[in-house]
Amino acid sequence: MKKNVLALSIAAMVGSFAGVAQADVFAPANAATGAVLGTNVAAEPGVVGNVAASATVLEVNSNNVGHMLVVPYYTAQNGNMSVIHLSNTDRANGKAVKIRFRGAANSDDVKDFQIFMSPGDVWTGAVLQGADGAATLYSNDKTCTVPAIPATGTAFATARLNTTANVNGTREGYVEIFNMADIPSVKLYTATTPAGGVVGGAAGTANSILYTATKHVAGVAPCSVAGSASRSLLDEIALTSYTTGVHASSVGFGGATTGLSADWYILNLAQTTAFSGAATAIEARVAAGGAGGAANYVHFPQTDAGSAAFFGGTNKGADTYTADPLLRVNVHDQAKAAVVGPVVTPLFIDLPDMSTPYLPGSAPAGAAGDANLPKVQAVALTAALSRTSVSNQYALDAGISAQTDWVFSMPTRRYSVAANYKAATTGANNYRLYSDLSVVATAPGTPALTGLADEWFHPANTSVDARGNICVNADGIRFFDREETTTGNAPIFSPAVAGQLAFCGETSVLSLSTGKVLSSSSDLTATTTTSPYTNGWTLVTTTNAFVGVANTNTFTGGLPILGDAFIKMKNDSAGQGFASTFGLTWGHRYGR
């Protein structure tokens, strides 16, 4: 019997991967042949592939399609189930995607894995509380993930959490999703497996081995079949470090382009309540307000290799690829003193994150200033998400048992400040560690130090609550009823310093009533305030004005906030057998 060409290729490919001990980020190329990274040719007649022009700017896409996505909140508390539908709307390119669930209190990683999507593909997963109390991910989707998700689910981890949070800390948080690389559908290879790892170029007639392994056939991706040659090949590719564009493109990777979108919903079957929304999309564009472009290749192996074998090459280390203050070597404490890290050993699975250099103009090149490139990206993303005010509606009408929760998620705060659980106490100077984004003030190679002043999160506007959460001050909160009556700025979030407003934790839930719509844990980031009115709207001011000596950074003020209002109502007169509880979700409105 003639053996499958793909099966025969595995041994040769595995051999060619051996001995690579480092990973890297590199820019896409604009080759008309599509033989190297960054090329995007239509997969079928009439379908236009994404442009190959290099991206220069990161912007929020109001159409909710992009390179990066943020789901502002997930919960598995009190019978809640959170479901994500991730779509690849790109019909010309597959996507190698990283999805990471982060805990609400400190953005600690509680579960991450890779998803390999074919053109036009959708992946679906659900998170609910498992038997051991931890959040657990379930999926029976035919799209391939690395690792493969077992039928019994995969529990979220507590290793990175504060020990006082334990499994409770896994049950709430937010989700970040990245396109690490495209998987182009063009037939540019000389055979199913390129000989010697060399791409065939324009004369090729075969798809890449990665595309062939992940492309659905009759509704099933070959790599989804346990024990198959395609499954083994995909695992090997996902565990491999690619250090050049030629190496990555030889198996089928391309530069990252736009096309990802996601929808989420939170379902509580016992309460017959559902809430839903769309993920916020960040798009790498060729120019401000322009079309989506090609971003850097940022695939890292899905392994727990540590810093000893982390990166190779001059001026390349964890600081080159992340602004996370717990993973970096050079950070600062609450007293603005330099601290030598990392506090948490950086692993390959920690990357990419939202600060990994994504624009081709800032791909690490081994220069002395490359350690500032992730800070440049953190500044750009935080600026794109910053809002000077947040407003939304609330309903507290006792006649319909109305309750309202507001979610505030700050997905880029982790790249400015994070809690160090290894500190002696929460009041110790080294409990709050800062990346010092102000260091990118002039140019990556010649930074200007301004003492943690000209940025969104700094020692003067952050504090720590009794639960160990880092809090950032807001400027005020004002309630309005439906007839123009208003309170001024009297009410405050709790817990908070008297006379101040604060968002505590990276994803916090504010309940405007004694009942909690989302059943958020008061041991994590839940807070409560009281409205003097039954129904109306609320304005939270988040000006966060610059207070430094000289604003030499690109600091624009505001806070990087995403979120929604969740309103639950009950019809007590509903007959037996009829649903009596209803849920509404309204996205926040923002001032810039």
C-alpha positions as CSV (number, residue, x, y, z in Angstrom):
1,M,0.0,0.0,0.0
2,K,1.3,3.4,-0.9
3,K,2.1,5.4,2.2
4,N,0.7,8.9,2.9
5,V,3.3,11.5,1.8
6,L,2.6,13.5,5.0
7,A,3.2,10.5,7.2
8,L,6.5,9.8,5.4
9,S,7.6,13.4,6.0
10,I,7.3,13.4,9.8
11,A,10.6,11.7,10.6
12,A,12.5,14.0,8.3
13,M,10.8,17.1,9.7
14,V,11.4,16.1,13.3
15,G,15.1,15.7,12.5
16,S,15.3,19.1,10.9
17,F,13.8,20.7,14.1
18,A,16.3,19.2,16.5
19,G,18.9,21.3,18.3
20,V,17.2,24.7,18.1
21,A,17.4,26.2,21.6
22,Q,16.0,29.7,21.2
23,A,13.0,31.5,19.7
24,D,12.7,34.9,18.1
25,V,10.4,37.5,16.6
26,F,11.0,38.7,13.0
27,A,9.3,41.0,10.6
28,P,7.3,39.8,7.6
29,A,8.7,40.2,4.1
30,N,6.8,41.6,1.1
31,A,7.7,39.0,-1.6
32,A,5.4,38.7,-4.6
33,T,6.0,35.0,-4.8
34,G,4.7,34.3,-1.3
35,A,7.7,32.1,-0.6
36,V,8.6,33.9,2.7
37,L,6.8,35.4,5.6
38,G,4.3,38.2,5.0
39,T,2.9,37.1,1.7
40,N,-0.8,36.7,1.3
41,V,-2.3,35.4,-1.9
42,A,-5.9,34.7,-2.5
43,A,-6.8,31.1,-1.6
44,E,-9.5,30.8,-4.2
45,P,-10.8,32.7,-7.2
46,G,-12.7,35.9,-6.2
47,V,-11.4,35.9,-2.6
48,V,-9.0,38.7,-1.9
49,G,-6.2,37.8,0.5
50,N,-5.0,40.3,3.2
51,V,-2.5,42.8,2.1
52,A,1.1,42.1,2.5
53,A,2.2,45.7,3.3
54,S,3.8,46.0,6.7
55,A,1.7,47.4,9.5
56,T,2.9,50.6,11.2
57,V,0.3,51.3,13.9
58,L,-2.0,49.5,16.4
59,E,-5.6,50.7,16.6
60,V,-8.9,49.5,18.0
61,N,-11.2,48.3,15.2
62,S,-14.8,49.3,15.9
63,N,-15.9,46.5,13.5
64,N,-14.5,44.0,16.0
65,V,-12.1,42.2,13.6
66,G,-8.3,42.3,14.0
67,H,-5.0,40.7,14.9
68,M,-5.5,40.7,18.7
69,L,-8.7,40.3,20.7
70,V,-9.7,40.9,24.3
71,V,-12.7,39.2,26.0
72,P,-13.2,41.6,28.9
73,Y,-14.6,39.1,31.4
74,Y,-15.1,35.4,31.9
75,T,-16.6,33.7,35.0
76,A,-17.3,30.2,36.3
77,Q,-18.7,31.4,39.6
78,N,-21.9,30.1,41.1
79,G,-23.1,28.1,38.2
80,N,-22.0,30.5,35.5
81,M,-20.6,29.2,32.2
82,S,-18.5,31.3,29.9
83,V,-18.4,30.4,26.2
84,I,-16.1,31.8,23.5
85,H,-16.7,31.5,19.7
86,L,-13.4,32.5,17.9
87,S,-13.7,33.0,14.2
88,N,-11.2,33.3,11.4
89,T,-12.9,35.5,8.9
90,D,-9.8,35.4,6.6
91,R,-10.7,33.0,3.7
92,A,-7.2,33.1,2.3
93,N,-5.1,32.3,5.4
94,G,-5.2,30.0,8.3
95,K,-4.1,31.4,11.7
96,A,-1.8,30.1,14.4
97,V,-3.5,31.6,17.5
98,K,-2.5,32.0,21.1
99,I,-5.3,32.2,23.7
100,R,-4.6,33.0,27.3
101,F,-7.0,33.2,30.2
102,R,-5.8,35.6,32.9
103,G,-7.1,35.9,36.5
104,A,-9.0,38.9,37.6
105,A,-6.8,40.0,40.5
106,N,-3.4,40.4,38.9
107,S,-3.7,39.1,35.3
108,D,-1.9,36.0,36.3
109,D,-1.8,33.3,33.6
110,V,-4.3,30.5,34.5
111,K,-4.5,28.7,31.2
112,D,-3.0,29.2,27.7
113,F,-2.7,27.1,24.6
114,Q,-2.4,27.4,20.8
115,I,-5.2,27.1,18.2
116,F,-4.5,26.3,14.6
117,M,-7.4,27.6,12.5
118,S,-7.9,27.0,8.8
119,P,-9.4,29.8,6.5
120,G,-13.0,30.5,7.6
121,D,-12.7,28.3,10.6
122,V,-14.5,28.7,14.0
123,W,-13.3,27.4,17.4
124,T,-15.6,27.1,20.4
125,G,-14.8,26.5,24.0
126,A,-16.7,26.7,27.4
127,V,-15.4,27.5,30.9
128,L,-17.2,26.3,34.0
129,Q,-16.3,25.2,37.5
130,G,-14.9,21.7,37.7
131,A,-15.2,19.1,40.4
132,D,-12.1,20.4,42.2
133,G,-13.5,24.0,42.3
134,A,-11.1,25.3,39.6
135,A,-12.4,26.7,36.3
136,T,-12.2,24.0,33.6
137,L,-12.1,24.4,29.8
138,Y,-14.2,22.1,27.7
139,S,-14.3,21.8,23.9
140,N,-15.4,19.2,21.4
141,D,-14.4,21.4,18.4
142,K,-12.7,19.8,15.5
143,T,-10.2,22.7,15.1
144,C,-6.8,21.6,16.4
145,T,-5.3,22.9,19.6
146,V,-1.9,22.3,21.2
147,P,-2.1,20.7,23.6
148,A,-5.2,18.8,22.5
149,I,-8.1,19.4,24.9
150,P,-9.3,16.1,26.4
151,A,-12.9,15.2,26.4
152,T,-12.9,15.4,30.2
153,G,-11.7,19.1,30.0
154,T,-8.6,20.8,31.2
155,A,-8.5,22.5,34.6
156,F,-7.1,26.0,35.1
157,A,-3.8,26.2,37.0
158,T,-3.2,28.0,40.3
159,A,0.7,27.9,40.2
160,R,0.9,31.6,39.3
161,L,-1.8,32.8,41.7
162,N,-1.6,34.3,45.1
163,T,-1.9,31.3,47.5
164,T,-4.9,33.0,49.3
165,A,-6.9,33.0,46.1
166,N,-6.3,29.3,45.2
167,V,-9.0,27.9,42.8
168,N,-11.2,30.8,43.4
169,G,-8.7,32.9,41.5
170,T,-9.2,30.8,38.4
171,R,-12.9,31.3,38.2
172,E,-12.9,35.0,37.0
173,G,-10.8,37.1,34.7
174,Y,-10.4,38.1,31.1
175,V,-9.1,36.5,27.9
176,E,-6.5,37.7,25.4
177,I,-6.1,36.2,21.9
178,F,-3.3,36.8,19.4
179,N,-2.6,35.9,15.8
180,M,0.9,34.6,16.1
181,A,1.3,33.8,12.4
182,D,-0.7,33.2,9.3
183,I,-0.8,29.8,7.7
184,P,-1.1,30.8,4.0
185,S,-3.1,28.6,1.6
186,V,-1.0,29.3,-1.4
187,K,0.6,26.4,-3.3
188,L,4.3,27.4,-3.3
189,Y,6.0,24.2,-2.2
190,T,7.7,21.7,-4.4
191,A,6.1,18.8,-2.5
192,T,3.9,18.2,0.6
193,T,7.2,18.4,2.5
194,P,9.8,20.9,1.2
195,A,13.1,19.1,0.5
196,G,15.7,20.2,3.1
197,G,13.3,22.8,4.5
198,V,13.5,25.0,1.4
199,V,10.3,26.6,0.1
200,G,9.7,25.8,-3.6
201,G,8.8,29.4,-4.5
202,A,6.5,30.4,-7.3
203,A,7.1,27.2,-9.2
204,G,5.7,25.1,-6.4
205,T,2.4,23.3,-6.7
206,A,1.8,21.9,-3.2
207,N,0.4,23.5,0.0
208,S,2.7,23.6,3.1
209,I,2.7,20.7,5.5
210,L,1.2,22.9,8.2
211,Y,-1.7,24.0,6.0
212,T,-2.4,20.4,4.9
213,A,-2.4,19.2,8.5
214,T,-4.8,21.9,9.7
215,K,-7.2,22.4,6.8
216,H,-10.6,20.8,7.4
217,V,-11.5,17.9,5.1
218,A,-15.2,17.0,5.1
219,G,-15.6,19.0,8.3
220,V,-12.6,17.5,10.2
221,A,-9.1,18.8,10.5
222,P,-6.6,16.0,9.9
223,C,-4.6,17.0,13.0
224,S,-7.7,16.6,15.2
225,V,-7.5,12.8,14.8
226,A,-5.6,11.4,17.8
227,G,-2.6,9.3,16.9
228,S,-2.6,10.4,13.3
229,A,0.5,11.6,11.4
230,S,-1.0,15.1,11.1
231,R,-1.5,15.2,14.9
232,S,2.1,14.3,15.5
233,L,3.4,16.8,12.9
234,L,1.3,19.6,14.4
235,D,2.6,18.9,17.9
236,E,6.2,18.9,16.6
237,I,5.7,22.2,14.8
238,A,4.1,23.9,17.8
239,L,7.0,22.8,20.1
240,T,9.7,24.0,17.8
241,S,11.6,27.3,17.9
242,Y,11.9,29.0,14.6
243,T,14.7,31.6,14.5
244,T,14.5,32.8,10.9
245,G,11.8,33.6,8.4
246,V,13.1,30.9,6.0
247,H,12.9,28.3,8.8
248,A,9.4,29.3,9.8
249,S,8.1,29.6,6.2
250,S,9.5,26.1,5.3
251,V,6.8,24.5,7.3
252,G,4.0,26.9,6.3
253,F,4.1,30.0,8.6
254,G,3.5,33.5,7.3
255,G,3.4,37.0,8.8
256,A,0.4,37.7,11.0
257,T,-2.5,39.5,9.3
258,T,-6.0,40.6,10.4
259,G,-9.2,38.5,10.4
260,L,-9.8,37.3,13.9
261,S,-13.1,38.0,15.7
262,A,-14.8,36.5,18.7
263,D,-18.1,36.5,20.5
264,W,-18.7,35.5,24.1
265,Y,-21.6,34.7,26.3
266,I,-22.1,34.0,30.0
267,L,-24.9,31.4,30.6
268,N,-26.5,30.4,33.9
269,L,-28.9,27.5,33.3
270,A,-30.3,27.4,36.8
271,Q,-31.2,31.1,36.6
272,T,-32.2,30.9,32.9
273,T,-30.0,34.0,32.3
274,A,-27.6,34.8,29.5
275,F,-25.3,37.8,28.7
276,S,-23.3,38.2,25.5
277,G,-21.0,40.5,23.6
278,A,-18.2,40.8,21.1
279,A,-14.5,40.8,21.9
280,T,-12.6,44.1,21.5
281,A,-10.3,43.9,18.4
282,I,-6.9,45.5,18.0
283,E,-5.7,45.7,14.4
284,A,-2.2,46.3,13.1
285,R,-2.7,48.7,10.3
286,V,-0.6,50.1,7.4
287,A,-1.4,53.6,8.6
288,A,-3.7,55.3,11.1
289,G,-7.2,54.6,10.0
290,G,-5.9,52.4,7.2
291,A,-6.2,48.8,6.1
292,G,-4.9,45.9,8.1
293,G,-1.3,45.0,7.4
294,A,1.2,42.3,8.0
295,A,2.6,42.1,11.5
296,N,5.6,40.3,12.9
297,Y,5.8,36.6,13.2
298,V,5.5,36.0,17.0
299,H,5.0,32.2,17.4
300,F,6.8,30.8,20.5
301,P,7.0,27.1,21.4
302,Q,4.2,25.8,23.6
303,T,6.7,24.4,26.1
304,D,7.8,25.1,29.7
305,A,11.4,25.7,28.7
306,G,12.8,28.2,31.2
307,S,15.2,31.1,31.0
308,A,18.3,29.0,30.8
309,A,17.4,28.0,27.3
310,F,15.1,30.9,26.6
311,F,16.8,33.0,23.9
312,G,20.0,33.0,22.1
313,G,21.9,35.9,20.5
314,T,23.4,39.2,21.5
315,N,21.1,41.6,23.4
316,K,18.2,39.2,23.4
317,G,16.4,38.0,26.5
318,A,13.0,38.0,28.1
319,D,13.2,41.9,28.3
320,T,13.3,41.9,24.5
321,Y,9.9,40.2,24.2
322,T,7.7,41.3,27.1
323,A,7.0,44.4,29.2
324,D,5.5,42.2,32.0
325,P,7.3,43.4,35.2
326,L,7.2,39.9,36.8
327,L,9.1,38.4,33.8
328,R,11.6,41.2,33.1
329,V,15.1,41.5,34.5
330,N,15.0,45.3,34.9
331,V,12.1,46.8,36.8
332,H,11.4,49.3,39.6
333,D,9.6,49.1,42.9
334,Q,7.2,51.4,44.7
335,A,10.1,53.5,46.0
336,K,11.2,53.9,42.4
337,A,14.4,51.9,43.1
338,A,15.7,49.5,40.6
339,V,14.9,45.8,41.1
340,V,16.7,42.9,39.4
341,G,14.3,40.2,38.3
342,P,12.7,38.2,37.1
343,V,10.3,37.4,40.0
344,V,8.7,34.7,37.9
345,T,10.9,32.6,35.6
346,P,9.9,33.4,32.0
347,L,8.9,30.4,29.9
348,F,8.2,30.0,26.2
349,I,4.5,29.5,27.0
350,D,4.4,33.1,28.4
351,L,4.9,34.4,24.9
352,P,3.6,36.1,23.0
353,D,1.7,38.6,25.1
354,M,0.2,41.9,24.3
355,S,3.5,43.7,24.6
356,T,5.5,41.3,22.4
357,P,6.8,43.6,19.5
358,Y,4.2,43.2,16.8
359,L,4.9,46.0,14.3
360,P,7.6,45.2,11.7
361,G,9.4,48.5,12.4
362,S,10.1,47.3,16.0
363,A,11.1,43.7,15.4
364,P,14.1,42.9,17.7
365,A,17.4,43.1,15.8
366,G,19.9,42.4,18.6
367,A,20.5,46.1,19.3
368,A,21.3,47.4,22.7
369,G,18.0,49.2,23.1
370,D,15.8,46.3,22.0
371,A,14.7,45.7,25.6
372,N,12.6,48.8,25.3
373,L,10.7,47.6,22.3
374,P,8.0,45.8,24.4
375,K,7.5,49.0,26.3
376,V,7.0,50.9,23.1
377,Q,4.2,48.4,22.3
378,A,2.7,48.6,25.8
379,V,2.5,52.4,25.4
380,A,0.9,52.2,22.0
381,L,-1.7,49.7,23.1
382,T,-2.5,51.4,26.4
383,A,-2.9,54.7,24.5
384,A,-5.3,53.0,22.0
385,L,-7.5,51.7,24.8
386,S,-7.4,54.7,27.2
387,R,-10.6,56.4,28.1
388,T,-11.2,59.6,30.1
389,S,-14.7,58.6,31.1
390,V,-17.0,55.6,31.2
391,S,-20.8,55.7,31.2
392,N,-23.6,53.2,31.1
393,Q,-27.1,52.5,32.4
394,Y,-28.3,50.8,35.6
395,A,-31.7,49.4,36.7
396,L,-32.6,48.7,40.3
397,D,-36.4,48.5,40.1
398,A,-37.7,46.3,42.9
399,G,-40.8,45.6,41.0
400,I,-38.9,43.5,38.5
401,S,-36.1,42.5,41.0
402,A,-33.6,44.4,38.8
403,Q,-29.9,44.2,39.6
404,T,-26.9,45.7,37.9
405,D,-23.2,44.9,37.8
406,W,-20.6,46.8,35.8
407,V,-17.4,45.1,34.7
408,F,-14.2,47.1,34.3
409,S,-11.3,45.3,32.6
410,M,-7.8,46.8,32.1
411,P,-6.0,44.3,29.8
412,T,-2.8,46.4,29.4
413,R,-2.2,47.3,33.1
414,R,-0.1,44.1,33.6
415,Y,2.5,45.6,31.3
416,S,2.9,48.6,33.6
417,V,2.5,47.3,37.2
418,A,2.0,43.9,38.8
419,A,1.8,42.4,42.2
420,N,4.8,40.4,43.4
421,Y,3.5,37.7,45.7
422,K,7.1,36.9,46.8
423,A,7.3,40.2,48.7
424,A,7.3,39.9,52.5
425,T,4.0,41.9,52.8
426,T,1.6,43.7,50.5
427,G,3.0,46.9,52.0
428,A,6.6,46.2,51.1
429,N,8.1,48.4,48.4
430,N,8.8,45.4,46.1
431,Y,5.1,44.2,46.2
432,R,4.3,46.6,43.4
433,L,6.7,46.2,40.5
434,Y,6.7,48.7,37.6
435,S,8.0,48.2,34.1
436,D,8.7,52.0,33.8
437,L,7.1,52.7,30.5
438,S,8.5,56.2,30.7
439,V,11.9,54.7,29.7
440,V,10.8,54.8,26.0
441,A,10.5,58.6,26.1
442,T,13.0,59.5,23.4
443,A,14.1,56.4,21.4
444,P,14.6,52.7,22.3
445,G,18.4,53.1,22.1
446,T,18.6,56.4,24.1
447,P,15.9,56.2,26.8
448,A,15.0,59.2,28.9
449,L,14.3,58.2,32.6
450,T,11.5,60.2,34.1
451,G,11.0,58.3,37.3
452,L,7.7,56.4,36.7
453,A,5.9,59.7,36.3
454,D,4.6,60.1,32.7
455,E,2.6,57.0,32.3
456,W,-0.8,55.5,33.2
457,F,0.1,53.6,36.3
458,H,2.7,54.8,38.8
459,P,3.4,54.9,42.5
460,A,1.4,58.1,43.1
461,N,-1.9,56.8,41.6
462,T,-1.9,53.2,42.7
463,S,-2.4,51.6,46.1
464,V,-3.0,48.1,47.5
465,D,-6.3,47.0,49.2
466,A,-6.8,44.6,52.0
467,R,-7.1,41.7,49.6
468,G,-3.7,42.4,48.0
469,N,-5.2,43.9,44.8
470,I,-3.4,46.8,43.2
471,C,-5.8,49.7,42.8
472,V,-5.7,52.7,40.5
473,N,-7.5,55.9,41.3
474,A,-10.3,57.2,39.3
475,D,-11.5,60.8,39.5
476,G,-15.1,60.5,40.4
477,I,-18.5,58.8,40.0
478,R,-21.7,60.5,39.4
479,F,-25.3,59.1,39.3
480,F,-28.2,60.4,37.3
481,D,-31.8,59.3,37.4
482,R,-34.0,59.2,34.3
483,E,-35.3,62.7,34.9
484,E,-31.9,64.6,35.0
485,T,-31.5,64.5,38.8
486,T,-27.9,64.0,39.8
487,T,-25.9,63.4,42.9
488,G,-22.6,65.1,42.2
489,N,-19.5,63.0,43.2
490,A,-20.4,61.7,46.6
491,P,-20.6,57.8,46.3
492,I,-17.3,55.8,46.3
493,F,-16.3,52.3,45.3
494,S,-15.6,50.0,48.2
495,P,-13.0,49.1,49.4
496,A,-11.1,52.3,48.6
497,V,-9.2,55.1,50.3
498,A,-11.6,57.7,51.7
499,G,-12.3,60.5,49.3
500,Q,-11.0,58.5,46.3
501,L,-12.4,56.2,43.7
502,A,-10.4,53.1,42.7
503,F,-10.5,50.1,40.4
504,C,-9.0,47.2,42.4
505,G,-7.6,44.3,40.5
506,E,-7.2,44.1,36.7
507,T,-10.7,43.0,36.0
508,S,-13.2,44.3,38.7
509,V,-16.9,43.9,39.1
510,L,-18.9,46.8,40.6
511,S,-22.3,45.8,42.0
512,L,-24.8,48.7,42.1
513,S,-27.1,46.6,44.4
514,T,-26.9,44.2,47.2
515,G,-27.6,41.3,44.9
516,K,-24.7,40.3,42.5
517,V,-25.7,39.7,38.9
518,L,-22.4,37.9,38.1
519,S,-21.8,36.3,41.5
520,S,-18.3,37.8,41.5
521,S,-16.2,36.9,44.5
522,S,-15.7,39.6,47.2
523,D,-12.4,37.8,48.0
524,L,-11.2,38.7,44.5
525,T,-12.1,42.0,42.9
526,A,-15.8,42.5,43.5
527,T,-16.9,45.9,45.0
528,T,-20.2,47.4,45.9
529,T,-21.7,50.9,45.8
530,T,-25.2,52.3,46.2
531,S,-27.1,54.4,43.8
532,P,-29.6,56.9,45.3
533,Y,-31.9,56.4,42.4
534,T,-33.8,53.4,41.1
535,N,-33.0,53.7,37.4
536,G,-30.7,55.9,35.3
537,W,-27.2,56.2,34.1
538,T,-23.8,56.7,35.7
539,L,-20.7,58.6,34.7
540,V,-17.2,57.5,36.0
541,T,-14.5,60.0,35.3
542,T,-11.1,58.6,34.5
543,T,-9.1,61.6,33.4
544,N,-5.9,60.3,35.1
545,A,-4.2,63.6,34.2
546,F,-0.4,63.8,33.8
547,V,1.3,64.9,37.0
548,G,5.0,64.5,36.1
549,V,7.6,67.2,35.6
550,A,7.8,66.8,31.9
551,N,5.6,64.6,29.7
552,T,8.2,63.3,27.4
553,N,6.4,60.0,26.8
554,T,3.3,59.5,24.5
555,F,1.1,59.5,27.6
556,T,-2.4,60.7,26.7
557,G,-4.2,60.4,30.0
558,G,-7.2,58.3,30.8
559,L,-7.2,54.6,31.8
560,P,-7.2,51.6,29.5
561,I,-10.7,50.3,30.3
562,L,-13.0,47.8,28.6
563,G,-16.3,46.4,29.9
564,D,-20.1,46.2,30.0
565,A,-23.1,46.7,32.2
566,F,-24.9,43.4,33.1
567,I,-28.5,43.9,34.1
568,K,-30.7,41.0,35.4
569,M,-34.5,41.2,35.9
570,K,-37.1,38.8,37.1
571,N,-40.8,38.4,36.2
572,D,-42.4,37.0,39.4
573,S,-45.7,36.6,37.7
574,A,-44.5,34.2,35.1
575,G,-46.4,30.9,35.0
576,Q,-44.9,27.6,35.9
577,G,-42.7,26.2,33.2
578,F,-41.9,29.7,31.7
579,A,-38.6,31.5,32.0
580,S,-38.9,34.3,34.5
581,T,-35.3,35.7,34.6
582,F,-33.8,37.9,31.9
583,G,-30.4,39.4,31.2
584,L,-29.3,42.4,29.3
585,T,-25.7,43.4,28.3
586,W,-24.8,46.9,27.3
587,G,-21.3,47.9,26.3
588,H,-19.8,50.8,28.1
589,R,-19.7,54.2,26.4
590,Y,-16.3,56.0,26.6
591,G,-14.9,59.5,26.5
592,R,-11.5,60.0,24.9
